[in-house]
């Protein structure tokens, strides 16, 4: 059997099926498109479901792929077994109503025996026990002897879901030899031993299972085959462990070089090597396909993989950030098939680097706290960490539950996951109640009405801002009524309306409805199902069902909203141009007064980047680009390069908004006719709203003009206060700032000198721990330098002493600790003293045995922390 590398196997497979007139499709991204049922692509056929279901036309009736896949359902087993992996590639060949069993079986045998060079005597096959057709093809047409064809039951050799296409399977096995087998002389595929390994599964989708459990023959049956690339590589390279195939060995060798340790399969540290090698591939490809770390969904999958890999690096003694360097090794190897990784390398490296840095900031503190919890568990004879403590680790310190579980399991402990879930649900309830309280009372009240009407409301507002329309329904206090009169608030539904209902981030229109003697103010416009309803207040007169009214949208408000909506499209593209193609819209709010735009990005936007983005948007505005809106098919829109919002469900007909050649997006909102109508664009804020999600708030048109006017007035006021010309105010402010800093420095010096003058009084408060002198004192308004000077003075006066001083400055705690050399020799460690007491105040720090400094965050805990110093010092003394 030929020893063939993984990349060569992939190449031979795809080329083989290309010669068999298959369309070779480049791997689809790991992020599913238009499939909310999947978090990530987890099988070779997953991206092809629309072709199997017949909802979309495939590019060819014959296809072949090497599909990237990620599965994390059993992530805890990765590295513990020979074949579990989070990332893998699935080789697949597919027929959509073209060829069937005869060709699929013959070509699979040809590939395995001729292209892979696997001896015929090492190959076995299985078929579904009732599938005589497949048995006969293997036996009579291909020539496999009957004793090497095993019939297996439905559980093993029949693929199906609850309803839909399904059918029998046929699997190809490789005999690894008697040394891997059991003592049963009749051992064959289907046995639980390790002798026969299944490498290729051929699924014959010939039935359509209905809701009654009936199997109806498909008019055009399909072929779906799948072969794990890593698994066949392991077989051909004669290793029973996917982590020892060529590409994985190179990653493990890199980790050996960085850690200074040698990989040994059966030793405990071998697990860490395997976890890192597996996870770094998944991380590289996930980020390359646009996933960024976050606390939910696929972003959390990525975050979890990075954190697990980073922690296993620490277990191997790699204390610095290393994953970004290992990413380069993955790209160097896999670029032979995935050249897009090279194009995105800097972006992938940056995202992984930032996420690992964030994790390093929390892991040490989290592990220290968890160690403390485990010590308490030992003292109390417990083996399970409470849900309250595990949730506190997660909620307060950012320490993920799965990592807590993993560390506890390594020590033989467990965590109360039900208790954790209870704490999490309680927090969600609190957040939900807060959101409900923030809702408008009017919406809560009116939103409960039953809008089940027999007709849909026709929206005419794209073309007209004023129309005549008939009243279909009226609601007051959520109840359907015949009419609504002066002074009442309620809901009116029209047969046709120019009012745009809230949707797609755009707020609902406002305006008026009028008829003879009647004026109704439209406060908001919403939509439920096919019904557009208007939240109104009647200013005069009465409106009844079947009345004709003149409905008129507030023109200025609509125009201002349209400016802000169109600019979100330009901004979206500008963000991609400056920050990278990974940027995607994560939400928006479009109002007449302002707009906000949420987007996926892994770090704060730099000042120069934000300026460049703002410049690009204004350049497009000044270029006077025509805004063209047209209805077209979803396929045509995609072919023209239109951006669709991820997770949005689109029908066959979509509304395509093109702003010159710069922006193309699917959108149902209202827009201006030319980019010049936006006037100007000004960012007023940028910041993070969640991990991996940023928000830009901006103004346009008259609001932008108002913003600049206010800024100019502020500059005038500052110049007046500083008694300087406007052009000189920055210099004047800098001079004043330097003067203030100088005065503050002088003041701190005076405070320190004053405190130094009181050293003798501080010494009088010393305590004794046997023959050891301890000075532990909280001082007022002394900075870190001052504390150090005072501690030095105490140490020089007493000769043998432990000094621990603290103070609060601007709401933050500073600590200093010193110990004389004779006491250091007896076990006193100033750094460890501060490490413990700083932790009690929500801070951290440390230092040498003889001198250390630290900081804290919670002044209310300072007295408690200082009270603990005596016991800590006493525990160190030997």
N, C-alpha and C positions, 0 to 999 in steps of 0.2 A: 504494500500500500504506500503510495507516494505521500511524503510529508509536504503539505501545501500550506502556505501562509494564508491568514484570514483575508487579506485584501485581494489576493490572487483567486481565492475561492469565489468571492463575490464577483470578480471580473469574469471568471469562466462561466458562472451561472447566468449572468445577464447576457453575455455574448451568445451562449448556447440558445437561449430563448429568442434572442434577436434573430438568429438564423432560422428559427422556427416561426418567423413572421409575427413575433410578438412586439407590441409597442412597449419599449422599455421606458418606464416612467421614473424620473428622479424621485427619490424619497420625498414624501409629503412632510410638511413641518410637524413637529410634535404637538403643536396646538391645533386641535380640531377646528375645521371650518364648518359653520352652520350645523353643528351637532352638539346640542346642549347635554346629550346623554353621557358624553365622555369628558373627563377632566383633561386627559392626555391620550394621545394615540398609544394603544396598548397591544395592537395586533396588526399583522400585515394587511388584513382585509378591511380594517376599520375605516380608512379613508375612502374605500371603494364601495361602501354600503349603498350609496345612491344608485350605483350601476347595477348592483345585485337586486335592489328593490325596483329598479326600472323607473325611478323618479328623475334620473338624469341619463343622458346619452354618453357612453364612454368614448374616449378618443379612438379606441379600437376595440374590436370584439375579443382581441387577444392582448393581454398585458402581462408584464413581468416587472417586479420591483424588488429592491432591497430596502425595506422600510425601517426607519428608526422607530423604536418603541421604548416606553418607560412604564414600568409597573412598580408600585411601592406598597402594595397591599401586605406583603410579608417582608418588609424591609429589615426586620429584626433577624431574619435568617440569612441575609446577605453576608457572605464571608464564612458562615458557619457550615454551609453545605457546599458541595462541589459544583452546583449548577445554578443556584439562586443569584439573580442579578437584577438591578434596577433598570439598567440600560442594556438593550440588546438589539440586534438587527434581525429581521425576519425576511428570508428569501421567499418569494412567492411567484407562482405563475397562475394566471386566471383566464377563464373563458366565460364570456357573457353570451350564452346561447349559440356558441360556435361549435367547437369540438367537444367531445365528452370523454368517457372513461377510457376508450381504446387508445386514444392519442395521449391522454394524461399519463396513463400507466406506462406506455411504451417509452415516452420521452423521459419519465423519471428514471426508468431502468437504464436507458441509454446514458443519461447524465452521470448516474452513480458509477456505472461500470466502465464506460469509455472515457468520459471527461475527468472523473475523479480517480479512476484506476482502482476502484475497490474490487477485490476478488469476488467472483460470483458466489463462491462457497462461504463467504462471510456474510452474505445478505439473506435476510428472511423478510417475509411480508405478512401482514394480517389483513383480513377483510371482515366486513360485517357478516355475521353468521347466516343471514338470509340472502346475501348478495352473491348469487351464483354467477351473475354476469361478470363481476369483477374477478371472481375465482377463476373462471374459465379464461379470461383475458390473460391473467398472470400465468396460468398453467399452459394453455394451448398456444396462445399467440406469442407470449414473451419467452416461454420455456422454463419457467420456475417449477421445480419438482413439487408435487402435491404435499410432500411431507414438510416442505419449507413454507407452506401457506397455512396460516393459523386462522381459524374462524373465531371471532370474539363477539361478545354480546353488545347490547345497545349502549351500556355504560361506557364501554371502551371505543366502539367503532360506529357510533351514530351521532352526528352533530345536529343539534336543534335548539331553538329557543321556544318560548311558549307558543308563539304563532309565527307564520312566515316561512320563507325558504328553508329547507333542511334536507338531510340525506345521509346515506351511509358513508363511511370513511374507509380508506385503505392506508395502512402505515408501513413504512419501510424501516427495518431494524438492522443493526449491525451486531454481529456476534463478536464479542470482545475476548472470548476464549473461556475455557473451562475454569481457569483460575479465578474468574470473577463470579462463577456460578455457585449453585447449591448442590446438595448431594442427590437430588432427584434425577434419575436417569432419563426422565421424560421432560426435562427442563426445556422450555421454549418461550417465545414472546407471550406475555401475559403472566409469566411467573414474577414474583415479587423480588427476585434476586437481581444483582447488578450485571448479569452476563449480557443480556440483550438490551441495547439502547435504541430507543426510537428516535430517528433523525428527520423523517419527512412524513407529513400527514397530507394525504390527498382526500379532499372532501368533494363528494359528488352530490351537489344540490339538485335533486330530481323531483322533490315533493314541495308542495305548499301546504303547511299544516294550518287548518282552520281552527276557529275558537271552540269547536266541538271535538277537537282531537283527531279529525279525519286527515289522512295524508292523501292529498290530491296531486296527481302527476302534473308537473310543470310542462307547458307547451315547449319552452326552450330551457332545458336544464343548464346549470352552470358548473364550472370547475373552480375550486379555491384550494390551492396548495400552499403549505407553509413549512419552511425548514429553518430552524434556528442556526444562524451563521456561526455563532460561537460554539454551539454544540457540535456541528459537523467539523469545525476546525479542531476541536478537542479530540475527536475520533481520528481524524487524519494525522494529527500530530502525536497520536498515541499517548495522550494524557487523559486521565479521568477527571480532570479538574479544569474548568474554563479559565481559572486564574493563572494557569500555567501554559496557555497558548501564547504564541509569539508576541502579539500586541500587548497582552496584559503583563507578560514577563518584563517587557521594556519599561512599563510604568512602575512595576514593583522594583525593578533595578534602580530607577530614578529615586524612589523613596528610600531604598537602601543607602544610596549615596548621600542623600540629604540627612538621614537620621543617624548614619554611622552604624546601623544594625543590620544583621543578615536575616533574610527571610527564610524561615523554616516552617513548612506547612503545618506540622503537628504541634508547634509551640503556641502558647497563648498570644504572643505578639504577632503571629502569622495572621490572625483575624484582622488586626488593625491594618496590615499591609493590603489585605484583600478588600476591606471596606473602602479604603482610600482609592485603590485602583478602579473599583467599580463606580464609586460615587463621582469621581472626577470626570468620567466620561459623560454621565448623565448631566452633571452640572454644565459642562462645556456645551453640549448640544441643546439643553433647555435655554440657556442664555442666548445661544446663537439663533434660536427660533423665537426670540422676543420675550421670553419669560423673565421677569425681574423679581427679586425677593420681596415677599410681603407676608402678612399674617393670615392669609386665607387663600383657598383654592390652589392653583398650580404654583403661585408665588410662594406659598408655604411649603409645598413639596420641595421646591428649589432651596428655600432657606434651611429646611431640615437636612437636606443632603449636604449642604455646605458645612453646617454646624457639626454633623456627625463626622465628616471627613476631617475637619479641623481638630476636633477633639481626639480622634484616633491618631492624628499627628502628634498631639501632645503626649499621648500614651507611649509613643515611640521616641519621645524626647525632643521632638521638633517644637520649640517654643516660639519661634518667629512665624510670621505669615508665610506660607509656602504654596498655597493652592494656586495662586495666580501664575507661578512659575511652572507648575505641573500642567496647567491648562495649555501652555505652549507645547508641551510634549504630546498631548492628545491631538492638537491641531496639526502638528508636524507629521504624525502618523496617519491620521484620517483624512488629510487634505487630498489624498489620492482620489477619493470619491466625493468629498464634500469641500469643494474649493471655496464655498461661501464662508467657511470658517476662517479662512485666511483674510477675507475682506472684513470680517467682523472681529478680528482678533483683539484689537486694541480695546474695543467696547466690551468684549467678553472678559478680558483680563481686568479691566477697570471695575466692572460690576462685582466680580468675584473678590477682588482685592478689598473693595469698600465693605462688602458684607462680612468678610472674614475679620476685618479690623473691628467692625461693630461687635462681632461675637467675642473677640478677644477681650474687649472692654468689659463684658459681662460675665464671661465664663469663670474667671478666677474668683470673683466675688461670690457668684452663685455656688461654686463648688465649696468655698469656705463655709457658706451658710448651710449647705446640705451636709457637709462633714459634721457641723455642729448639731444638726438635727439627728444624724446617725449616732453621734455620741450619746445624745439624750435617749434615743431608742434603746441603745445598749444598756444604759443605766436603769431604764424602766422595764427592761425585759421585753421590749416590743419588737416586732418584725415588720410592721406595716407603718409607713409614713402617712399621717393624716391628710385628708383632702384639703383642709384649711391651710396647712403648711405648704403642700405642693402647689396650691393655687397662689399663695403669697410669693413663692419663688417665681412663678410664671408672671403674675400680675405686677409685682413691685420691681422685680429684678430682671425680667425678660428671659427667665430660664425656662425653656420649653419642657412640657410634661414628658415627652418621649425621651428626652435626655435624662431627666430625673429618674424615669423608670429604668433606663439602661444602666445608669450608675448604681442604682439600688440593687438591680438584679445581679450585677457583678459581685456585690457583697452578700448576696443571698437574701435580700429584703424585697419588699413589694410596696406599692403605693395604693392608697384608697382612691381608685379611679372614680367610683361612684360619688365619693365625697367631693372630689375635684369638680366633677360635672355639675354637682349641686351648687357649688360656689360659683362656677361659671354661669349657670342659669340664673342665679340670683343677681349677678352683675348685669346680665342681659335684660332682666326684668327692670332693673333700675334705669338702664339706658332707654328701654322701651317706654317706660312711664315718662321719662324726661322728654322724649320725642313727642309723645302724645300731648303733654302739657304745652309744648311749643306750637302745636297745630293751632290754626285760627279757629275760633269758636264757630264762626259762620260755616266753615267747611265741615266741621264735625257734625253740625246740626243738619245742614242741607245735604250732605253727602249720603245720608241714609235713605233718601227718597228712592222709590221704585221707578226706574226709567225704562221699564219694559214696554216699548211702543212697537206698533206693527210696522213702522217705516223707519228708514234711516234718514238723518238730517243731511242735506246736501250742503257742503261747504263751498261758497262762491268767493271767498275772500282773497284768493290769489289774483283775481282779475278785477274785483270791485270792492270798494270800501263802503258803499252805500247801495242798498237794494230794498225793494218792497217785498214783504214776506208775510205769510199767514201764521198765526199762533196755533201750534198743535197741542200744547199742554201747559198747565200752570200748576205750580206747587207752592204751598205755604206751610211752614212747619213740617216739611217732609210729607205732607199729605196732598194728594191730587185734588184740586178745587176747580171751580168754573171760572173764577176771576180773581184778580188781585187789585187792591185799591190804594189810593193815596196814603203814604206813610208806612205801608207794609213792605217787608223784605221777603223775597222768595226766589223762585226759579221759573224762567220762561223758556219753553222749547219752541223754536220756529221751524217751519217747513224747509226753508233755506236760510243760510246765515253768512254774512261777511266776516263774522267774528272768529278769529283763530282761537281754537281751544288749547289750553296748556298742553304741551307735549314736546318731546325731543329737547328738553331743557329750556324751551321758549315759554314765557309766561303767556297767559291768556289775554286776549284783547279787552279793552274797555271802550265805552262810548255811550250812545243813547239809542233808545227806541222811541219813536214819536208817532202820534196820530192826532186827529183833531181833538184838542182839549186835553191831551195826555202826553206826559213826559216821563220816561223811565230811564233811570241811570243804570247802565251795565257796569257792575263792579268787578266782574271777573267772568271768564269763559272756560268751561271744563268739558271733558268728554268722558262718556262711559259707554263702552261698546260702540255702537254706530250712532249714538245719540249725543249731539252737542247741546249743552244746556248753559243758560246765561243766569248768573247770580245777579239779582237786580234789586233796586229800591225804587218804588214808584214815587215820583216827586209831585205829580198832580194827575188827576183823572183816574180812569180804571181801564185795565186790560183784561179781556175775556178770551176764552177759547174761540177760534175761528175768526178773530179780529185780524184785519190787515194793519201792519205797522211799517213805518220806515225805519230800517235798522242801519245805523251809521257808526262806523268805527272811528275812534279818536285818531285823526290822521297823523298828528305830530308824534303821538305815542307809538303808533304802528311803525312810522318811519324810523324813529330812534331805535326801536326794537330790531327792525330789519338791518340797520347799520351794525348793531352789535352781533346779530346772528351771522351776517356775511363775514364779519371780521374774525369770528371763531374759525371759519374754514381757512382763511388766509393764515391765521396764527397757527393752526394745526400743522400746516405744511412748513411754515417757518421753523417751528420747533423740530420737525424732522430734519430739515436742512442743517440746522445748527447743532442739535444734540444727538441726532442719529435716528435711524429707521425704527428703533425699538420703541420710540415714543408713540403712544396711542391715546386717543381720547378716553378718559375714564369718567366723564360727566361734564355737565355744563349748566349754566344758568344764564339766560338771555333776557334782560329787562330793558325798558326804555332808558333807565338811568346809567346802567353799567352792565358789564358782562363778567362772568368768571368761567375759567376753563381748567378742568382737572385733567391731568395727563400722567401717564406712567413714566417714571424716571427714577434712577437709583441714587441720586445725590442732589444737593442744592444746586440751583442754576447760578453759575458764577456771574458777577456783575458785568463783565465784558460780554458774556454769552447773552445775557438778558438785553443788553444794549444792542447787540447785533440782531437779535430777534425783533426787537422793536423797530430797528432801522429797516429790516427787510419788509415788515408789514407796511410801514409807511411808504416804502418805495413802490409796493404793489398798489397802494391806494392812489399815489400820485401818477401811476402809469395809466390810470383811467381804463381799467380792464372791464370789458363787458361781462355782465353776469347773465349767463344763458341757462334757463331752466327748461327741461323737457322730460317727458315721460318716455321710458324705454323699457326693454326687457332687462332682467337682472343679468343675464349672460352678456348682453351687449354692453351694459354699463361696466361690468368687470373687464371685458375685452378692451374697453377704452381707458382702463386704468383707474376707475373710480374707487375711492376708499369707502369701505362699509364699516360701520361700527361693530366691533366684536361683540357677539352675544345678541345683537339685534336680529329679529326675524323679519325677513323681507319676502314679499310676495313676488309673483312672476313679473308684475309691472312695478317699476320703481321710478322715483323722481330724482333725476340727476341734475345737480347744480354745478356748473362749470364757471369758474372765475378766470377768464382768459385762458392761457395755457398753464396757469400756475396751480390751480386747485380744482380737483374733481371729487365730489362727495355725493353720496346718496343722502337725501335730506327732505323732510316733509315741511320744513319751516318756511317763513316768509323772508324775502331778500330784496335788497335794492337792485336797481337796474345796471349800475356801473360802480366800480370800486371807488371812484372819485367822490361819490355821494357819502362815503364814510367820513370824509373830511380829514380827520387825523386820529391817531391811535396812541394812547399813552398807558403804559403799565403803571399801576399804582401800588401793587404788592405782588410778591412771589414767596411761597413758603410750602412746607410739607404739611399734609393733612392726614397722612397715614404712611406706614412703611412702604416705600416704592411708589408713592403717589404724591404729586406736587399740584399746587394750585396757583394760577395767575389770575389776578383781578385787574380789569382795565376799563377805560372809558373812551368814548369816541364822540365825534361831532361836537355839539354845543357843550356837552359835559366835559369833553377834553379841553375845550376853550376855557370853560369855567375853572377847570383844574389849574391850567397854566396861569390864569389871571390871579387865582388865589396864591399860587406859589410866588408870583411877582410881588403881590402885596405883602407876603411874608418876608421876602427879601428886603423890601423897603422898610418894614418895621424893624427888622434885625439891624439894618444899617443905621437906623435912627437911634436905636438903643446903644449900639457900639460907637455911635458918633463917628461914622466912617462913610466914605463913598461906597456905593454898591460893589464896584469892582475891587475894593480893598477889604471887603468884610471877611473873606477867608483868612487872609493874613492876620487881620486884627483878632479874629477868633482864636487862631493858633497861638498868637502871642499871649492872649489872656489865659488859654488853657495851660500853657507852659508855666505861667506865673502861678496859677492855682496849684499845679503839681508841685512846684517848688515850695509853696507855702505849706502844702500837706506834708511834704517830706520834713520840713522844719518842725511842724507840729508833732509828727510822730517821733522825731528825735527828742523833742522836749518831753513828750510823754514817757519815752524810754528812760531818759535821764532822771525824771521824777520817780519812776518805778525803781530804777537802780538805787536811788537814794533811800528806798524803803526795803532794800534787801535784808537788812538786819531784822526788820519786823517780820518779813516772810520766813526767815530762818527760825525765828522763835516759834513758828507753828509746825516745825518739823515733828515727825513721829518716829518711833523706833520699832523695827521688826527684829527683835532680838538685839544683835549687835550692829544692825544695819540702819543707817539714817535715811529717812525718806522725806522728801519735800514734794508734796502734791498740792498745787494751788491754782485756783482760777483767778486770773487777773482781769482788769477792765481796760478796754481800749488800748491794747498793746499789739503791735503788728508782729509778724513772724521774726523779723530781725531783732526786735526788742526783746521777745521771749528768749531768743538764743543768747543775747548779751546777758540777760538776768540769770539764766541757767548757768552760764560760764562763771559769772561772779559768785553764785552760790557754791558751785563746785570748787572754786579756788579757795573759798573761805573755809569750807568744811573738810576738804581733803578726801573724804570717803563718803559718798552719798549717791542716792538715786534721786534725780530731779525730774518731775513731770509737771509742766506748766501748760495752761490753756487760756485762751481769750476769744472773745467774739468781736469781729470787725465787719461792719456792713452786713450783718445777718449770717456771716460764715464763721465757722470755728477754725482756729489754728491751734495746733499742738506742737510742743517741743519736749523731747525727753533726752536726758543725758545720764550716763552712769560712769563712775570712776573705774579705772582699770582693775583694781583689786576686786571690785564687785562683779565685773564682767567675767573674771576668772571663776567666780563662784556661780555663774549661770545666768546672771542678769543680762537681758537683751532689750535695749531701748527700742529697737525697731519692732520687736514682737509685742512689747507693751502697747505702743501706739497703734499697731495693727488691730489689736483687740478693742481698745477703747474708741478708736475712730469708727470701727464697724458699728459700735453701739449707737453712734450718732448719724448713721447713714453715710459715712465717708470712708476714706481709705488712705493708705500711705504706709510708711515704714522707713527703714534705714539700717544703719550699722548697729552693732551691739552697744557701742559707746555713745552714739548720737543719732537721733532720728527726728523727722518732722512729718506731720500729717495734717489732714483737713477733715472737717465734718460739716454736715448739712443741717442738722436739727438742733438748734441751741437749747430747746426744751429738754433734751436728753443729756446735756453736758454735765450737769451736777451728778446724775446717776452714773455716767461714765467715769467721772473723776473719783467717785466713791468706790469704784471697782479697782482702782489702781493698787491699793494696798494688797488685796488678795492676789492679784496677778503677779506682783513682784515677789510675794511670799512663795507662790507656787514655783517660781523660777530658781529660787535660792537652793543651793545644794550644800 
